[in-house]
Amino acid sequence: MPDTKTEITEDKVIKSEEQWRRELSPMQYAVLREKATERPFSGEYEHDHRPGTYVCAGCGNVLFESDAKFDSGCGWPSFTQPAVESHVDEEHDASHGMVRTEVLCSKCSGHLGHVFPDGPGPTGLRYCINSAALKLEPK
């Protein structure tokens, strides 16, 4: 019998890999669960300018507001700050011969992208996020 149990502990969503595979598209699974990256300029939200709230495609956690989105020219949706600081976690990432700061959903630990210190004001940050990790809830 397939595992269909979703466990929520201390505001964390925990699912089996089989469950994640069933619930996410192949690209969402690759990005959120395997830390893959979409090809630049290929994501659904790269040039989307509709007002709304971007939530985690894995668990619905509120991540970014469209007001914080800007065109960085990097090929992925970019934001100056999270909607709620505690909704994203940051971890040191030394993969692929680079040193970066990985951004994760605090609720399901899904990989979202990376944050860089080369964004515009007021934060000076550029949260470079994979479209596959997001769902836009239009306003």
C-alpha positions as CSV (number, residue, x, y, z in Angstrom):
1,M,0.0,0.0,0.0
2,P,1.5,3.4,-0.9
3,D,2.5,5.8,1.8
4,T,-0.1,8.6,1.9
5,K,0.7,10.0,5.3
6,T,1.7,13.7,5.5
7,E,3.2,14.5,8.8
8,I,3.3,18.1,10.2
9,T,5.5,18.7,13.2
10,E,6.5,22.0,14.5
11,D,5.2,23.7,11.4
12,K,7.2,21.3,9.2
13,V,5.7,19.2,6.3
14,I,7.3,15.8,6.1
15,K,6.3,13.4,3.2
16,S,7.9,10.3,1.8
17,E,9.8,10.6,-1.5
18,E,7.1,8.5,-3.1
19,Q,4.5,11.0,-2.0
20,W,6.5,14.0,-3.2
21,R,6.9,12.3,-6.6
22,R,3.2,11.8,-6.9
23,E,2.3,15.3,-5.9
24,L,4.9,17.3,-7.8
25,S,5.6,17.6,-11.6
26,P,8.9,16.1,-12.6
27,M,10.5,19.6,-12.8
28,Q,9.1,20.6,-9.4
29,Y,10.4,17.4,-7.9
30,A,13.8,17.9,-9.4
31,V,14.1,21.5,-8.1
32,L,12.4,21.2,-4.7
33,R,13.6,17.7,-3.6
34,E,16.8,17.2,-5.6
35,K,18.1,20.8,-5.7
36,A,18.1,21.0,-9.5
37,T,18.0,24.4,-11.3
38,E,15.8,25.3,-14.3
39,R,17.5,26.5,-17.4
40,P,17.8,30.3,-17.4
41,F,15.0,32.2,-19.0
42,S,12.8,29.1,-19.2
43,G,10.7,29.4,-16.0
44,E,7.0,30.3,-16.0
45,Y,7.4,33.3,-13.7
46,E,10.6,34.9,-15.2
47,H,8.7,37.6,-17.0
48,D,5.4,37.4,-15.1
49,H,4.4,40.9,-13.7
50,R,1.0,40.1,-12.3
51,P,0.4,41.2,-8.8
52,G,0.1,38.5,-6.2
53,T,1.8,36.3,-3.7
54,Y,4.3,33.6,-4.5
55,V,3.9,30.4,-2.4
56,C,5.9,27.2,-2.2
57,A,4.8,24.8,-4.9
58,G,5.5,22.0,-2.5
59,C,3.5,23.1,0.6
60,G,1.8,26.4,0.0
61,N,4.0,28.4,2.4
62,V,4.0,32.1,1.6
63,L,7.4,33.0,0.2
64,F,7.5,36.3,-1.8
65,E,5.2,39.2,-2.8
66,S,5.1,40.5,-6.3
67,D,6.0,44.0,-5.0
68,A,9.5,42.6,-4.1
69,K,10.0,41.1,-7.6
70,F,12.4,42.8,-10.0
71,D,14.0,42.0,-13.4
72,S,17.6,41.2,-12.6
73,G,18.4,39.9,-16.1
74,C,19.8,36.7,-14.5
75,G,17.2,34.4,-16.1
76,W,15.2,33.5,-13.0
77,P,12.5,35.3,-11.0
78,S,14.3,37.6,-8.6
79,F,13.1,39.2,-5.3
80,T,14.6,41.7,-2.9
81,Q,13.2,40.0,0.2
82,P,10.9,37.2,1.4
83,A,7.3,38.0,2.3
84,V,8.0,36.7,5.8
85,E,11.7,36.3,6.9
86,S,11.0,33.1,8.9
87,H,9.4,31.4,5.9
88,V,12.8,30.9,4.2
89,D,15.9,29.2,5.5
90,E,19.4,29.8,4.3
91,E,22.2,27.3,4.1
92,H,25.9,27.5,3.0
93,D,26.2,25.8,-0.4
94,A,29.6,24.9,-1.8
95,S,28.4,22.7,-4.6
96,H,29.4,23.0,-8.3
97,G,32.7,24.7,-7.4
98,M,31.0,27.8,-6.1
99,V,30.3,29.2,-2.7
100,R,26.7,30.5,-2.4
101,T,23.8,30.8,0.0
102,E,21.0,28.3,-0.7
103,V,17.4,29.4,0.0
104,L,15.0,26.7,1.3
105,C,11.3,26.7,2.2
106,S,11.2,26.7,6.0
107,K,8.0,24.5,6.1
108,C,8.9,21.6,3.7
109,S,12.7,22.2,3.3
110,G,12.3,22.4,-0.5
111,H,15.1,24.0,-2.5
112,L,14.0,27.3,-3.9
113,G,17.2,28.8,-5.3
114,H,20.0,31.1,-4.0
115,V,20.4,34.6,-2.5
116,F,23.2,36.9,-3.6
117,P,24.3,40.3,-2.2
118,D,24.0,42.1,-5.5
119,G,20.4,43.2,-5.6
120,P,18.8,46.7,-5.5
121,G,17.8,48.7,-2.5
122,P,16.5,48.6,0.1
123,T,17.9,45.2,1.0
124,G,20.8,44.9,-1.6
125,L,19.8,41.3,-1.9
126,R,18.8,39.2,-5.0
127,Y,16.8,36.1,-4.2
128,C,17.2,34.1,-7.4
129,I,14.3,31.6,-7.3
130,N,13.3,28.8,-9.6
131,S,9.8,29.2,-11.1
132,A,9.2,25.5,-10.6
133,A,9.5,26.0,-6.8
134,L,6.8,28.7,-6.9
135,K,3.0,29.0,-7.5
136,L,1.6,32.5,-8.0
137,E,-1.6,33.3,-6.2
138,P,-2.8,36.4,-8.2
139,K,-4.3,39.3,-6.3
